[in-house]
């Protein structure tokens, strides 16, 4: 019983990171919530497959990623929603930092999926390169390359040469 409560605590600690990664894939808060919920349901259903002492975070992120791609492949085969049925923009940010955050979100969404995943795992969720490679099923060098290319492309999309340049307030 003690092991189960420790596992539950670990899973709860990982929820913010799971949500951030789900959002980077789904690009919609509601869809990200659904993705995290489905991930947790699958994890609980298959908890007997988790080997104690192994990397729970990598196991959950792998389930989340696979769940996203399985759903994505299903959606590709289904007709798209007509433009007139799409929900309107929720709210317009008025503060400069809200606008900058919006710009970052839009730029991240334009990155190739492999770079976006690597950046969100390493930069967003705090995964090591080794852990990210495990989740994405590729070599550590590949992750390092994707993160580097993603950062460079993100800066280009934000029309900046350095992270500091982006963070500095623009003179009015």
N, C-alpha and C positions, 0 to 999 in steps of 0.2 A: 504494500500500500504506500509505503514511503517513497518508493521509486516512481509511482504514478503521480504523486503530488509534486515531486521534483521535476518530472517531465512536463506536467501541466504548467508549472511556473516558468520553465524554459520557453515553452510555446507562447505563453502570454508575453514574455519579454521580447519575443521576436515579432509580435504583431505589427508594430510600427514599421519595421523594415520590410516585412511581407507586403504591407499595404503600399509602401513607397514603390517597391519593385512591381507590384501589380498595376499601380497607376502608370508607371513608365511603359508598361506593355499595352494596357488597355486604353490609356489616355482619356479615361472618364472615371470620375470618382465612384459613381454608382456601379459601373462594371468592375472596377477594381475591388470594391467591397464584396461583390458577388464572387469574384475570382478567389479572394482570400477565404471566403466562407466555404466555397467548394473545395479548396485546397485542404482546409482543416477537416472537413467532413471525410475526404479521401484518406487523410493521414490517420484519423481516428479509426476508420474502418480497417486500415491496414497497419495499425500500430504493432501488430505481432511481427511484421516484416522489418521493423526498425530494430537494429542491433544496438543495445545499450553500449555506450562507450564510443560510438561513432559520431559523426558530425550531424547533429539534429538540424542545425540551420541549413546546411547544404541539402539534406534530405527534403526538408520542407520547400526550399526554393526550387528544387528540381521538380517536385510535385506541382508547384505553382506554374512553373514554366511549361511543363508538359500539358497541364490542364489548359493553359492559355492557347498553346499551339493546336491542341486537339479541337478546341472550340473554334479557333480561327479557320482551320481547314473545313470545318462544318459550315461556317458562315460563307466561305468562298463559294460553296456549291449552292447557296441560297440566294434569292434575289436581294438586291440592295434596297434600302429604304429610300423612297423618293425624297428629293431635296425639300419639297414643301412640307413633308412630315417631320423633318428634323427639328429637334428642340432649339429654341432661340438661345442666344447667349444669356447666361445667368445674371451677371452683373458686370458693370464696367468699373475697373479699378480707377481710383482717382489719385492715389499717392504714387510718387515716383518709384518706390520700391515695389509696389504692386505691379506697376508697368514693367519694371525690370524682370520681376519674377515671371510675368506673363511672356515676356520676350524669351526667357530661358526655356520655359515649357514649350513654346512654339519651336524654338531652335532644336531642342532635344527631340521633338516629334519628327523633325525633318532628317535626323540622322538615320543611317541604315540600321536596321534592327539589331544586327550583331554588335555594332558600336554602342548603340543605346543600351543594350543589355549589359555589356561589359562596364560601361560608365556607371550605370545605376547600381550594379552589384559592388564594384570597387569604390566608387566615389560616393554613392548614395547610401548603400546598406553597410558599408564598412568591411566588406569581404576582403580577405587577402587575395592576391593573385592566384594562389594555389586553390583556395576555396572556390573562387569564381570559375576557374578552369574545371573544377570538379562538377559544379552545377551545370556549366555549359557544355561539358563533354569535349573539351579541346585542350591543347597544350598550354602551359603557363606562358610561353613566349607569344602565343597567339593572343592571349588575353592582354598582355602588356602592349602588344601592337595595336589591338582594337581600342584600348583605353587611350593610348597616345594619339592615334588617328582621330578618335572621337573628340578628344579635347581640342585638337587643332581645328577640326571642322566646326566644332561648336563655337570657338572663338571667331572663326571666319564668318559664320552665320550671324554672330552678334556684332560683326564689324569692329572687332577689337584685336589687338596683337597680343595682349596679356590679360590675365584675370584681373589684375590691379586696375588696368585701364577701364574695364567694364564696371568695377565696383566704385570707382571715383565718381562723385557727383559731377554732372555737367553744369557748367556755368550758365546761368539764365540770361 
